[in-house]
């Protein structure tokens, strides 16, 4: 998905993907970290990624791209906790759109 989006943004090309090093895919130029990690008492809490998710586990889901040529980075972050009935988005009430954020800040 990240490869597709970076191609659509014009940051990488199909040729870059075709010629990529499998150990360091083309998308890694702008998306060099993972998408998620455990959270808990520490921002980057320890956990077992190879084991199934269990009730009570908390994760951040934070895709982001970083464009060094423009000195720009963009990342969205949501935090989730696994519950007995699915998951709970702990960030669900936090606005994302600029006008929503500005309205909240104006209060």
VENHU-V900343 format. One record per run of one state. SS is the DSSP state (A for helix, B for strand, O for the rest). FROM is the first residue (numbers start at 1). TO is the last residue. If there is no record, write none. Layout:
((SS/FROM/TO) (SS/FROM/TO))
//
This chain:
((O/1/1) (A/2/8) (O/9/13) (A/14/18) (O/19/20) (B/21/21) (O/22/23) (B/24/24) (O/25/25) (A/26/29) (O/30/35) (B/36/38) (O/39/57) (B/58/61) (O/62/63) (B/64/67) (A/68/70) (O/71/71) (B/72/75) (O/76/77) (B/78/83) (O/84/85) (B/86/89) (O/90/97) (A/98/105) (O/106/107))
//
